[in-house]
Amino acid sequence: MIGLGLLSILIGVVLIFFPGYAADLFVVFGGIAIIILAAVVMVEGLFLDHEGVSHWGVLILGILGILLGIVLIAVPSLLVIATGVVFGLFLVVFGIIEAVVAYMLMEDLMVRLVIALMGVFAILLGTIILLNPVLGIDTLILLVGLYLVVYGMMRIAHGLTERHVDQNVTVRHL
């Protein structure tokens, strides 16, 4: 646990103090996330059984997302700003799809609300990133870096506490 905390702090400091490299890494991870989300959209599109929803449209959107993710991974440094724009657009489109799915297909109220809220959050986040893609990516990198530093400190504190408690236990389990 202490090792995980130290690793988290190290990664967080790198993200905070080397944002150029972090932006390239963000583009690569964004490409991976887009590929995963596009695959989810494709699978959802294949199994949709509802009138008025085009299976081909959802499938084509998923294929375009996978291709976009591959391009982002292949050339990250040239596409940092474009990644912000594309990532923002993808989040807006993904949020709209989630909202439509929640409205049209879900019957359970709690599931409908959760999916709709996820869609609205994706739309809002995508819009913020679209308004200023460079600042959106830089802010996201800074926030992730700060989170990792705090998370690492909490892990180290937890590991030290567990170590102290473990030393005071009279009977140890295998």
C-alpha positions in Angstrom: 0.0 0.0 0.0 2.9 2.3 0.8 4.5 1.5 -2.6 1.2 2.3 -4.4 1.1 5.6 -2.5 4.6 6.5 -3.6 3.9 5.6 -7.2 0.7 7.7 -7.2 2.6 10.7 -5.8 5.4 10.2 -8.4 2.9 10.1 -11.3 1.0 13.1 -9.9 4.1 15.2 -9.6 5.1 14.3 -13.2 1.6 15.3 -14.4 1.9 18.6 -12.6 5.4 19.6 -13.5 5.7 18.1 -17.0 2.4 19.0 -18.6 3.7 18.6 -22.2 4.4 14.9 -21.8 1.3 14.6 -19.7 -0.8 16.1 -22.6 0.6 13.5 -25.0 -0.1 10.8 -22.5 -3.6 12.2 -22.1 -4.1 12.1 -25.8 -3.1 8.4 -25.9 -5.3 7.6 -22.9 -8.1 9.6 -24.5 -7.7 7.5 -27.6 -7.9 4.3 -25.6 -11.0 5.6 -23.8 -12.6 6.6 -27.1 -12.0 3.1 -28.4 -13.5 1.5 -25.4 -16.6 3.8 -25.4 -17.0 3.3 -29.2 -16.9 -0.4 -28.7 -19.6 -0.1 -26.0 -21.7 2.0 -28.4 -21.2 -0.6 -31.1 -22.3 -3.4 -28.8 -25.3 -1.4 -27.6 -26.2 -0.7 -31.3 -26.1 -4.4 -32.2 -28.5 -5.4 -29.4 -30.9 -2.5 -29.7 -34.4 -3.8 -30.2 -36.5 -0.6 -30.5 -38.4 1.1 -33.2 -36.9 4.3 -34.6 -33.3 3.5 -33.6 -31.0 2.8 -36.5 -28.6 -0.2 -35.9 -26.4 1.0 -38.8 -26.1 4.5 -37.5 -25.0 3.4 -34.1 -22.6 0.8 -35.6 -21.1 3.4 -38.0 -20.7 5.9 -35.0 -18.9 3.1 -33.1 -16.6 2.3 -36.0 -15.7 6.0 -36.5 -14.9 6.2 -32.8 -12.6 3.3 -33.0 -10.8 4.7 -36.0 -10.5 8.1 -34.3 -9.0 6.4 -31.2 -6.4 4.6 -33.3 -5.4 7.9 -35.0 -5.1 9.6 -31.6 -2.8 6.8 -30.3 -0.7 6.9 -33.4 0.1 10.7 -33.5 -0.5 12.2 -30.0 1.8 15.2 -30.1 0.3 16.6 -33.3 -3.2 16.2 -32.1 -3.3 17.7 -28.6 -5.7 20.6 -29.5 -7.6 18.5 -31.9 -7.9 15.9 -29.3 -9.6 18.4 -27.0 -12.0 19.3 -29.7 -12.7 15.7 -30.7 -12.9 14.4 -27.2 -15.3 17.2 -26.3 -17.4 16.4 -29.4 -17.3 12.7 -28.6 -18.5 13.4 -25.0 -21.4 15.5 -26.2 -22.5 12.9 -28.7 -22.0 10.1 -26.2 -24.0 12.1 -23.7 -26.8 12.6 -26.2 -26.9 8.9 -27.0 -27.1 8.0 -23.3 -29.9 10.5 -22.7 -31.8 9.1 -25.7 -31.3 5.5 -24.4 -32.5 6.6 -21.0 -35.6 8.2 -22.4 -36.5 5.6 -25.0 -35.4 2.3 -23.7 -35.1 2.2 -19.9 -38.2 1.3 -17.9 -36.8 1.2 -14.4 -36.9 4.8 -13.0 -33.7 4.6 -11.0 -31.7 3.1 -14.0 -33.3 5.7 -16.3 -32.2 8.6 -13.9 -28.7 7.3 -13.5 -28.1 6.9 -17.3 -29.7 10.2 -18.0 -27.5 11.9 -15.4 -24.4 10.3 -16.9 -25.5 11.6 -20.3 -26.1 15.1 -19.0 -22.7 15.1 -17.2 -21.0 13.9 -20.4 -22.7 16.7 -22.4 -21.6 19.3 -19.8 -18.0 18.1 -19.6 -17.8 17.9 -23.4 -19.1 21.4 -23.8 -16.6 22.8 -21.3 -13.7 21.1 -23.2 -15.1 22.3 -26.5 -15.1 25.9 -25.3 -11.4 25.9 -24.7 -9.7 22.6 -25.6 -6.2 23.5 -24.5 -7.2 24.9 -21.2 -9.6 22.0 -20.7 -6.9 19.4 -21.2 -4.4 21.4 -19.1 -6.9 21.7 -16.3 -7.8 18.1 -16.5 -4.1 17.1 -16.3 -3.5 19.4 -13.3 -6.6 18.0 -11.5 -5.6 14.4 -12.1 -2.0 15.2 -10.9 -3.3 16.9 -7.8 -5.7 14.0 -7.2 -2.9 11.4 -7.5 -0.7 13.3 -5.1 -3.5 13.5 -2.5 -4.4 9.9 -3.2 -0.8 8.8 -2.8 -0.5 10.6 0.6 -3.7 9.0 1.8 -2.4 5.5 0.7 0.9 6.0 2.5 -0.9 7.2 5.7 -3.2 4.2 5.5 -0.3 1.8 4.8 1.6 3.2 7.8 -1.5 2.9 10.0 -2.1 -0.7 8.9 1.6 -1.5 9.5 1.4 -0.2 13.0 -1.9 -2.1 13.7 -0.4 -5.3 12.3 2.6 -5.1 14.6 0.4 -4.8 17.7 -1.8 -7.8 16.9 -1.0 -10.8 19.1 -2.5 -13.5 16.8 -1.8 -13.3 13.1 -3.9 -15.1 10.4 -2.3 -16.8 7.4 
